[in-house]
Amino acid sequence: MYGGPWRDLPDSDAIDWPEYQGEKTIAQIAARLIAEHNISTEDSIIGSSLGGIVALEIHAIINLQQVVLLGSAVSRTEINPLLVALAPLAKITPLGLIQHLAGKSDALLPTMYAKVDADFVRAMCLAISNWNGYAGDTQAVTRIHGQRDHIIRCQTDATIIPNAGHLIAITHAKECIAVIH
């Protein structure tokens, strides 16, 4: 997700999702990332979508320098209500088959989705539907959001990228980086 111009950011590392080990909550994923990557209060994190939600949970645990949310939510109420309502269906959805079919695509998003552990996807769908949102200080939180994001509806102050959708980290990377710098 963070290719191209993102790789040119100085002093930065891209962190992939960890191999799934049975985590059931966003906070469990956050705690694991903190431990595995030695994330500290001196660090800043950029997160997209679910990654932004996890970044907020990391911030709640260790109070980061800065959190940048790219098309991400600070409250469950910002997530499309239909997606939240459908989350329990993740328990019975044949995610492996969907991922297999997605993996046949040459497009970036389906290819990325095909590589994620189906049990992780299932667990995080349920975790998001039970997430209470971020209740901490938002002074260190910067939000960048796509004008046409139908997955997450930003309800607070954010820099809005015109004609951008949910995947602004991919489709509008240069614009996002310009806002950050």
Secondary structure as the mmCIF struct_conf table of DSSP 4:
data_model
#
loop_
_struct_conf.conf_type_id
_struct_conf.id
_struct_conf.beg_label_comp_id
_struct_conf.beg_label_asym_id
_struct_conf.beg_label_seq_id
_struct_conf.end_label_comp_id
_struct_conf.end_label_asym_id
_struct_conf.end_label_seq_id
HELX_RH_3T_P HELX_RH_3T_P1 GLY A 4 ASP A 8
BEND BEND1 LEU A 9 LEU A 9
TURN_TY1_P TURN_TY1_P1 PRO A 10 ASP A 11
HELX_LH_PP_P HELX_LH_PP_P1 ASP A 16 TYR A 20
BEND BEND2 THR A 25 THR A 25
HELX_RH_AL_P HELX_RH_AL_P1 ILE A 26 HIS A 37
TURN_TY1_P TURN_TY1_P2 ASN A 38 ASN A 38
TURN_TY1_P TURN_TY1_P3 THR A 41 GLU A 42
STRN STRN1 SER A 44 SER A 48
TURN_TY1_P TURN_TY1_P4 SER A 49 SER A 49
HELX_RH_AL_P HELX_RH_AL_P2 LEU A 50 ILE A 62
BEND BEND3 GLN A 65 GLN A 65
STRN STRN2 GLN A 66 LEU A 70
BEND BEND4 GLY A 71 GLY A 71
BEND BEND5 VAL A 74 SER A 75
HELX_RH_3T_P HELX_RH_3T_P2 ARG A 76 GLU A 78
STRN STRN3 ILE A 79 ILE A 79
HELX_RH_AL_P HELX_RH_AL_P3 PRO A 81 LEU A 86
HELX_RH_3T_P HELX_RH_3T_P3 ALA A 87 LYS A 91
TURN_TY1_P TURN_TY1_P5 ILE A 92 ILE A 92
BEND BEND6 THR A 93 THR A 93
HELX_RH_AL_P HELX_RH_AL_P4 LEU A 95 ALA A 102
TURN_TY1_P TURN_TY1_P6 GLY A 103 LYS A 104
BEND BEND7 ALA A 107 ALA A 107
HELX_RH_AL_P HELX_RH_AL_P5 LEU A 108 LYS A 115
BEND BEND8 VAL A 116 VAL A 116
HELX_RH_AL_P HELX_RH_AL_P6 ALA A 118 ASN A 130
BEND BEND9 GLY A 136 GLY A 136
TURN_TY1_P TURN_TY1_P7 GLN A 139 ALA A 140
STRN STRN4 VAL A 141 GLY A 146
TURN_TY1_P TURN_TY1_P8 GLN A 147 ARG A 148
BEND BEND10 HIS A 150 ILE A 151
STRN STRN5 ILE A 152 ILE A 152
BEND BEND11 THR A 156 ASP A 157
STRN STRN6 THR A 159 ILE A 161
TURN_TY1_P TURN_TY1_P9 PRO A 162 ASN A 163
TURN_TY1_P TURN_TY1_P10 HIS A 166 LEU A 167
HELX_RH_AL_P HELX_RH_AL_P7 ILE A 168 THR A 171
TURN_TY1_P TURN_TY1_P11 HIS A 172 HIS A 172
HELX_RH_AL_P HELX_RH_AL_P8 ALA A 173 ILE A 180
#
